[in-house]
Structure formats: C-alpha cells, structure tokens
Amino acid sequence: MAPDIHPYLRPLILLAWRTGRRLSAILALRWDDVEFEKGTIRWRAEHDKIRQTWLVPAHGEVLYELLRFRNERRTVRSPLVFPHSQRRRHRGGPTTRHLAAYWLKEAFLRGKITKPAGSAWHMFRRLWATERKDLPLKDVAAAGGWRDTSTLLRYQQPDEETLRAVVEYERPGKDVTVEPVRKVRERRGRPIAPELRVCPRWGRTRSLVIVRGCHTGSEFRPRLHRGARLTSVGARMLLNHMKGP
C-alpha cells in the first residue's frame, strides 16, 4: 500500500521504525551520510534538535531498503535521499514534513487503521524507545539521539507485557527474611523461635521497624505498628507469614 501512495513512504516508515530518529533528520538525510560498507549512518548536527553529530550503526533491513531505493532512482540527480519533487520551487531541498505527514495519514485512511493520538511520525520514535526498555539506557539514548537518559525515559511508555511482568514478579533465590532475623538473634543475645519469621516482642529493631506481634505457642499473629511505615523487609515478612510454612 505504501508504494501506491508515494515511493518515498516505505523507506521513510522503515527508517523511522528502525532508527527511532526524528522526521526532520530522516528527511534531511544525504546519500554520503550512509556508509553501506561500514553499516553506519551519520546524522548531521545541523538537522539534529540538540545540534550534535551522531555516527550510529544501521539496521541491516534499513541498509537493504536504502540500497534498493537508490538503485530504483539512479536517474534522480540529487545528493538527498528524499529530495522534494518540486525542486525548483523548493530550491533542491528535501521533502517537507507536511507532505510526509499527509502520506502517512493517507496510509492510515486507506488501510482503515485508527491513527494514534498525537504527532503522526513521532509515534515511531516513542515505539522505538519503548521496545528497548530492557537495554542499557546510555546506549539507547546514543542510538536514538537523546542527550541524556532523563529525556529518553519520557519517551518510554508502559505496555501490557512489561506491566504484567512487573505485577507477577517473584524475588528469586533464598528467603530474604532469614538474614534480618539472624541479625536480630545475634544482637539481642537470646534465641527466637525458629518457626517465626518476625520478631515476636513488642517494640522496634533497626532491621524490623514496623512489625509487632504476640506469640502463643507455635502461633504468631503479626500486627502493624500504628503510624509506622511499611518497609520492604517488613512487607516481605508479612507476605511470608500469610503464605504459611
């Protein structure tokens, strides 16, 4: 469908999806910025929002598409990858972002796809950042053209897969409550029943600041100290107590 709207649309979408770059930087791309042998793309500072030049490895699919696109347009004498069709009026400049936005909206319309809210082309940049949430932030920021990781984090959106992974997360390894209980035993100098996960006495300790309880035989009933904060250690102890032996 993309080639039917305009020959530029397919490589534009692929570049936006695989590089995460802004539309203005993609439209201003020149053929001498693409190193097919080295597999890199140079993004020039004059077309970058933070005025910085980036030399970034290119995805293999991007290089293949650009090579195919160049071979199809050998008769076009322009150093730009996406020169404007009305070269006299635009003085040999690149395709405008308004024209590229029209092509993308037309693709949504013909494909009967609901257009996401917000900027049309910028959605690819947000998607690119979100798909790389598990990778090192420094590398993602450098590859996508963000100056710092704080700006990158605003682009990364929560998605259903990672939200479910966060909700269903279980801490691996041994029981994390064993070590705090051992320290309490050593510090107090008297034994605590081994079946107890928390301190059975009234009062506080340095490691366990929220749990109070009463001990009758082998049964332990924890109670939260009024006004105390639910610390991570105390929360895990309560969860372990609810799970039972």
C-alpha positions in Angstrom: 0.0 0.0 0.0 2.8 2.5 0.8 4.3 2.5 -2.7 0.9 3.2 -4.1 0.6 6.4 -2.1 4.2 7.6 -2.8 7.5 5.8 -3.5 9.1 7.6 -0.5 6.7 6.3 2.1 8.0 2.8 2.5 11.7 3.8 3.1 10.5 6.7 5.3 8.5 4.3 7.6 11.3 1.8 7.7 13.8 4.5 8.7 11.5 5.9 11.4 10.8 2.5 12.8 14.3 1.0 12.7 16.3 4.1 13.7 13.9 6.0 16.1 15.1 9.3 14.6 13.0 12.5 14.2 11.3 13.0 10.9 13.3 16.2 10.2 16.6 14.3 10.5 15.4 11.5 8.3 14.1 13.8 5.5 17.4 15.7 5.5 19.5 12.5 5.1 22.1 12.5 2.3 23.5 9.6 0.4 27.0 10.4 1.6 25.8 10.0 5.2 25.0 6.3 4.6 28.1 4.0 4.7 26.9 0.8 3.2 30.3 -1.0 3.6 30.7 0.0 7.3 27.0 -0.3 8.0 26.6 3.1 9.6 24.5 6.3 9.2 25.8 9.7 10.1 23.1 12.1 11.5 24.3 15.7 11.0 24.3 18.3 13.7 22.5 20.9 11.6 19.4 18.7 11.4 19.6 17.5 15.0 17.5 19.0 17.7 20.4 19.2 20.2 22.9 20.2 17.4 25.1 17.1 17.8 26.5 14.8 15.1 25.9 11.1 15.6 27.5 8.1 13.9 25.3 5.1 14.6 25.3 1.5 13.3 22.4 0.9 10.9 19.9 -2.0 11.0 20.5 -4.5 8.2 16.9 -4.1 6.9 17.4 -0.3 6.7 20.6 -0.7 4.6 18.9 -3.2 2.3 15.9 -0.9 1.7 18.1 2.2 1.1 20.2 0.2 -1.4 17.1 -0.9 -3.2 15.7 2.6 -3.2 18.9 4.1 -4.6 19.0 1.5 -7.4 15.4 2.3 -8.4 16.2 6.1 -8.6 19.5 6.2 -10.4 18.2 8.8 -12.8 17.5 11.2 -10.0 20.5 13.6 -9.6 20.3 14.7 -6.0 22.6 14.3 -3.0 19.5 14.0 -0.8 17.9 10.6 -0.2 14.4 12.2 -0.2 14.5 15.3 -2.5 11.4 17.3 -2.9 9.5 16.6 -6.2 9.2 20.3 -6.9 12.9 21.0 -6.9 12.7 24.5 -8.5 10.1 25.8 -6.0 12.0 24.3 -3.0 15.4 25.0 -4.4 16.6 21.4 -4.3 15.6 20.9 -0.7 14.3 17.8 1.0 10.7 16.7 1.2 8.7 18.8 3.7 7.4 17.3 6.9 3.9 18.4 6.0 4.0 16.3 2.8 5.3 13.3 4.7 2.6 13.7 7.3 0.0 13.8 4.5 1.3 10.5 3.1 1.2 8.8 6.5 -2.4 10.0 7.2 -3.4 8.7 3.8 -1.9 5.3 4.6 -4.0 5.1 7.8 -7.1 6.1 5.8 -6.6 3.6 3.0 -5.7 0.8 5.4 -8.7 1.6 7.7 -6.4 1.9 10.7 -7.2 4.2 13.6 -4.5 6.8 13.8 -2.9 7.1 17.3 -3.4 10.4 19.1 -0.6 12.9 18.9 2.0 13.5 16.2 1.9 11.0 13.4 5.6 10.4 12.7 6.7 10.9 16.3 4.8 7.7 17.3 7.7 5.7 15.7 10.2 7.4 18.0 8.2 6.6 21.1 7.7 3.0 19.9 11.4 2.6 19.2 12.3 3.8 22.7 9.6 1.6 24.4 10.7 -1.6 22.6 14.2 -1.1 24.1 13.3 -0.6 27.7 15.4 -3.7 28.7 18.6 -2.4 27.1 21.2 -0.1 28.7 19.8 3.5 28.8 23.1 5.1 27.7 23.3 3.0 24.6 19.6 3.5 23.7 20.0 7.3 24.2 23.1 7.4 21.9 21.5 5.3 19.2 18.3 7.3 19.2 19.8 10.8 19.5 18.9 11.7 23.1 21.3 13.9 25.0 20.5 12.3 28.4 18.6 9.4 29.7 16.1 11.5 31.6 14.6 12.7 28.3 14.6 9.2 26.9 12.6 7.9 29.9 9.8 10.3 29.0 9.5 8.6 25.6 9.4 5.0 27.0 5.8 4.1 27.6 4.4 1.3 29.8 3.0 -1.7 27.8 0.9 -4.7 28.8 3.7 -7.2 28.6 6.1 -5.4 30.9 3.3 -4.3 33.3 2.3 -7.9 33.7 5.9 -8.9 34.2 6.2 -6.3 37.0 3.0 -7.4 38.7 3.8 -11.1 38.6 7.5 -10.6 39.6 8.7 -13.0 42.4 12.0 -12.3 44.0 14.4 -15.2 43.1 16.8 -17.0 45.5 16.6 -17.7 49.2 14.1 -16.2 51.7 15.1 -12.6 52.2 13.7 -12.6 55.8 16.2 -15.1 57.1 19.2 -12.8 57.3 17.4 -10.0 59.2 16.1 -12.5 61.7 19.6 -13.9 62.3 20.9 -10.4 62.9 18.2 -9.8 65.5 19.1 -13.0 67.3 22.8 -12.1 67.4 22.1 -8.5 68.6 19.7 -9.4 71.3 21.7 -12.4 72.6 18.7 -14.6 73.2 17.1 -17.2 70.8 14.0 -16.5 68.8 11.7 -19.4 67.9 12.9 -20.8 64.5 9.4 -21.1 63.2 8.9 -17.3 63.5 9.6 -15.0 60.5 9.5 -11.8 62.5 10.4 -10.6 66.0 7.7 -11.7 68.5 8.3 -8.9 71.0 6.8 -5.5 71.3 9.0 -2.7 70.2 11.2 -2.0 67.3 14.6 -3.1 66.0 16.9 -1.5 63.4 16.1 -4.0 60.7 12.4 -4.7 61.5 10.7 -1.4 62.2 7.0 -2.0 61.6 6.1 -5.4 62.9 4.6 -6.1 66.3 3.0 -9.3 67.3 2.0 -11.7 70.1 3.4 -15.2 70.4 1.3 -18.0 71.9 2.9 -21.4 71.5 3.8 -22.0 67.8 1.4 -19.4 66.5 2.4 -15.9 65.5 0.0 -13.2 64.7 1.6 -10.1 63.2 0.2 -6.7 63.7 1.2 -3.4 62.1 2.6 -0.7 64.5 0.2 2.2 64.3 1.7 5.1 62.3 4.7 3.0 61.2 5.8 2.8 57.6 5.6 -0.4 55.6 9.2 -1.1 54.8 10.2 -3.6 52.1 11.7 -6.1 54.6 8.6 -5.9 56.8 6.3 -6.3 53.9 8.0 -9.4 52.7 7.8 -10.9 56.3 4.1 -10.3 56.4 3.7 -11.9 53.0 5.7 -15.0 54.0 3.6 -15.3 57.2 0.4 -15.2 55.1 1.8 -17.9 52.8 2.3 -20.2 55.8 5.1 -22.8 56.3 
